[in-house]
Amino acid sequence: MRKYLLTSVAILAAGPALAGGVERSNQSMAILFEQGNYLEFGASYTRPRVSGEAQANPSISTGNMSEDFWALDLRFRGQINDQLSYAIIIDEPIGANVAYPDGTGYDLEGSTGTIESRALTGVLRYAFDGGVSVYGGLRAVRTRGEVDLTVPLPPPFGPQNYTMSTNTDTAYGYLLGVAYEVPEIAGRVSLTYNSRITHDFDSTETFTLPIPPYLPGEDIPGEFSTSIPESLHLEFQTGVAEDTLLFGGVRWVRWSKFDISPTIYSQITGGNSLVDYDKPTTTYTIGVGRRFTEQLSGSASISHERSGGGQLGNLGPTDGFTSVGLGASYTIDNITLSGGVQYRWIGGGDTQFGSFSGNSATSAGLRVGVRF
């Protein structure tokens, strides 16, 4: 079975997920089905290009408002006995790097926003006779965020500055899954449920106009909650010919429950959110892998996430995508090197002040796996 798995590993190196605009990991459980003890490190670099034009004056461009970013993860899979195995995963579930360029004339020029997170997941798997296995685990996520925005207000006030920062909050969730394997054809299907993880943040907000009883620019303490949404992830693979593997998956995420609404920002904008989404997302992936030699394998895949529609947020003006990816892996003794590239056509739409279209992202990644 190992020779088939090498072909599907390659495409996983290509880049992070971008579902919902802020997702950086698809929380795949493929590591659980490696053989023996296995350690893997992954790094990817993504170069997004997201821009639009002002609704009031289409000649004014927003400029590229999404910064390049790195995504890193570390995964370990260990075998306890014939039935029990486990995995430990460190990754980045969500993230954002927003920076509207200065000097464009766009309402939000100079505005920035950052979301940083890190997750530690532990999973235990029990394999029954006949190919069926069940698994479950716990996830701890540390998250923080900050924004520095220009908020356009109607005359006589005009553009005003708003800032918000949070503490680093740790919250917990769980996952449950079931899988069925047919080793003779390298067949496997797994279904994983990830619970919602709710953060309760302490925040500090400032605004250039007075918010009684606070003076202009004075720190305003507060608190708000937001949730990393629950998800379902179906993954599959099967051999379709000698040394050829078909793989893919369907991932559903309840992004309609994701909302960042600090108190003062909602007050001054008439109930708007910094980031929110109208509908859940469903992402489909299909790919094929091929082992060319005992050492070299390759893969190609296509992914698609349908647009949800509705008004988009100023800090996340993307909606759906289609991507293509190519990957390759090479094995030397007990070490596997995997690399990949991926290109995404990212959907857009209308925000409060602009219309976004023609967006894209290019990712390249590398994974190093050691079996011992």
N, C-alpha and C positions, 0 to 999 in steps of 0.2 A: 504493500500500500504506500510506502514511503515515496517511491519513485513518482507516483501520481501527485502527491501533495506538493512536491517541489515546484511543479508547474503553476499551481495556484498561488503559492506564496509570493511569487515575483511581482504580481500586480499590486499586492498590498503595500509595496514600498513606494508607490507613486505619489501619495499625498493624503492629507487629512480629509475628512468629510466636510462638507459645507452646507449640510441640510439646515433649514431654518435660518440661514444666514450667520449663525453663531456657533454651529456645531463643529467641533474639531476632531471627534472620534466617533466611529460607528459602533463601538463597543462590541466588536466581533469576538466570539468565543472559539475561533478556529485553533488558538493555541492549546486548548484542552485536548485536542485530538492528535497532537504530535506524539511521537513514539519515545518512550524512556524519559530521561531528564534532558530538558532543552531550555537554553537561555537565548533570548533574542533582544537586540537593540535596534530601534528604528529612528531615523531622522528624515524629515522632509522640509522642503522650502517651497513656499507658494507665493506667486506674484500675481495678485488680483489687479484688475483694471475695471473700476466701477465709477461711472460718471453719468451726468445728466445735464439738463438745462432748466433754467428758471421758468416756471409756468407763466409768470407775469411778463417775462421778456426772454423768449427762446434764444436770443443772441448771446445771452449770458450763460457760460458753462460753469458747472460746479468744479471742474477739474477732477482728477482721480482722487476719490475720498477714502480709499481703502489701502492701507499700508501693507508691504510685504511682511511675511512672518514665517517663523520656524515652528515646527511641531516635533516633539520628541516623545518617545515611549520606551518602556522597558517591560519585558514579559518573561516570566519563568514558569515552566511546567515541570512538575516532579511526579514520580511514580512511587506510591506507597506500597502497594501489593498488586496482585493480578486484577483486583476489582477497583481499588481506590487510587485516584490521582488528584492532583490539585494544580491550581495556577495562581500566580500573583502578578498583577498588572498595574503599572503606573503609567497614566496617560493624561491628556488634557481634554476633558469632555466638551467644554465650551470656551470660546475666546472671541475677542474683537479688537481690531486696531484701526480706528477711524480717525482721519485727519483731513478735513476740508482745507484745501490750499488757501493761503492769503492772496489778496490782490485780484480775485476773480470777479468781484462785484456781486457774487451770489449771497443770499441772505445768511447762510451759515458759514461764510468764509472764516477760517481760523478756528472753527469748532473742532474739538477732539473728543474721543471716547475710547476707553479701554476696559476690557473684561479679561481677567486672568483667572485660571482655575487649574487645579491639579487633583487627580483622583487616585486613590489606592484601593484596588479591588482584590479580594481573596475569594476563590471559588473552589469547591470540593465536588468531585464527580465520582459516581458509583456506576460501574458497568455490570449489567446483568448478563446472563447467558442469552444467546440469540440475537445479539447486536443492539439491544436497547440499553440506554444509559440515562441517568438523571443527574442534574447538577444544580447547585445553588450556592449563593455567596452573599457577602456584604460589601458595600462600597462606601468609602469616606471621601468627601469632596471638599476641598478648601477653595473658596472663591472670593474675589474682591473686584471692585470696579470704580471708575472715576470718569467724569465728563467735565468739559469746559466748553460751554455753548454760547453762541450768539442767539438770543431769542428775539425775533422781530415782533414788535408790538405796534398797534395802530397809533396814529398821531393823537396826542402831541408827544408821546413817549419815544417812539422810534426803537432802534435796536438796543437791547440791553444784554449784559453779561450774566451768565448763570453758571455756577460750578456745583459739583456734588462729588463726594468721595465716601467710600464705605470702609468699614473694618474688614479684616479677613475672617470670614465665618466658615466654620466646619459643620457640615451636615451629613446625614447618613441615609442610605437606602439599601435595597436588596435586589437580587436577581434570582430567577428560577428558570430552569430549562430542561428540555428533554431531547434526546437524539436517537436516531436509528442508523446503523451502519451495515453495509454489505461489503466486507473486505475483498471478496473475489472480484468485484468490478470497481473497486475504489469508490463505492457509493456511500453517501452520507447525507442525511437531512437533519437539521437541528432547528429548534425554535426556542428563543430566549426572550423572557420578559424582564425588563428593567423598571423598577419602581420610580415614582416621582421622588425627587429630593428637594426639600424646601429649605431655603436659606432665610434666616431672620437677621437682617442687617441693621447695625447702627450706622447712621449717616450724618454727614455735615454738609449743609447746603448754604450757598451765598447768592445774593441777588443785588444788582446795582440800585434797585429801587427799594424803599423801606417796606418790610413785611412786619407790621406791628405785632408784637412790641419790639421788634429788632430793627436796628439802624441799617442804612444802606451799606452793603458789603460785610455786615457782621455775620459771624458763623451761627447758623441755625441748626441746633441738634435735632435729630429725628430718628425714626426707625421705619422700616418697611420690609415686606417679605416678597420673595420671588422664588419660583420653582424651576429646576431643571426637569423637563417633562418626562413622563413615563413613555416606554417604547416597546414594540414587538419587533423581533428580528428573525426572519426565516432565512437560513443559509443552506445551500445544497451543493453537492458535487457528485459526478458519476463518470466512470470511464465509458467512452463511446466507441473507442477503437484502441488498438494496441498503442500504448504510450500517448494517448490523447484523452484529455479530461474536459468535460463540460462543467462549469461552475456558475454560481450566481446567487441572488438573494432578493428578498423584499423586506424593506425596513419601513415601519410606520412609527411616527413620533407625534405625540399630542402637543404640537407647538401652539395650539390655540389657548393653552393654559400657561404660556410663558408671557410674563408681563413685568416690566420694570417701571414702576410709577412712584418715585419719591414724592413726598407730600407737597413741598413748595413748588416743584416743577408742575405737578398736576394743577395746583391752584392758579398759577400765573398763566397757564396755557389753556385754561378752560376744560380741564379733565383729560388732557392728552397724556400718553405714555412716552417715555424715552424710547422703549423698544417693546413691540407686541406684534402678534401675528393672528390673522383671522381664522385660519384653518389648520388642521393637522397636515403633515406632509407624508407622502408615500414615495419611497425611492426604490427603483427597480434596477438590478444589475444582472447582466449576462456576459459570460466570457468563455474562452476556450484556452486550454493550456496544452503544450506539446513538449515531450521530452525528446531532444534531438540526439543526445549521447548520454552515457552514464553520468556525466558531470553537468551538462548544459540543458536547461529548460527555458521555455519562453511562454508568454501568455499575452492575450489581448482581450479587452473588455469594453463594454458600453454601459453607461448608467444614465438613468433619466428620472428626474423628479418633476412632477407636474406643478404648474403654477397654481397658487391658491387664490389669487385675485384679491381685491380690496385695497384700501390705502396702505402704503408701506411706511415704516418708521424712518425718520431722518438718519438714525444711526445704523439702519439695516435695510437699505433700499434695493434688495434683491428678492427674487421670487422664482424658485425653480431653476433647473439647469439640465443640460445634456452634456455628457463627458465621454471621451474616448481615452483609453490608456493602453500602453505597451509596457511589458516588463520582461525581465530575464533573470535567471538565477544560475549560479555556478557553485558546485560542491567540490571541496578539496578535503579529503578525509572526513573529519567530523565537523567541518566548518562550511556553512552555506552563505554565500554573498548574493543578495538580491537587490536589483535596482529597477526603477521604473520612471516613466514620465506620463503625465496626464494633462489633457487640455479640456477646459470646461467652457461651454457657452452658457452664460448666466442670465436668467430672465430678470426683467425689471418691472417698472410700473410707476405709479404716481405717489409722491409723498405730499406732505403738507405744503411744500414750497416748490417742488421740482418734479420733472419727469425723467426717469432713468431708463436707458435702453442700450443695446450693443455692448453689454458687459462680458468679461471673460476672466479666466484665471488659468495660469500655467503652473504645474507642480512637478517637482523632481524629488525622488527620495532614494534612500539606501537603507537596507537592513542587513545585519550581521547576526547569524544564528549559529550557536555552538551546541552540539549534541554530545552528552557524556554519560 
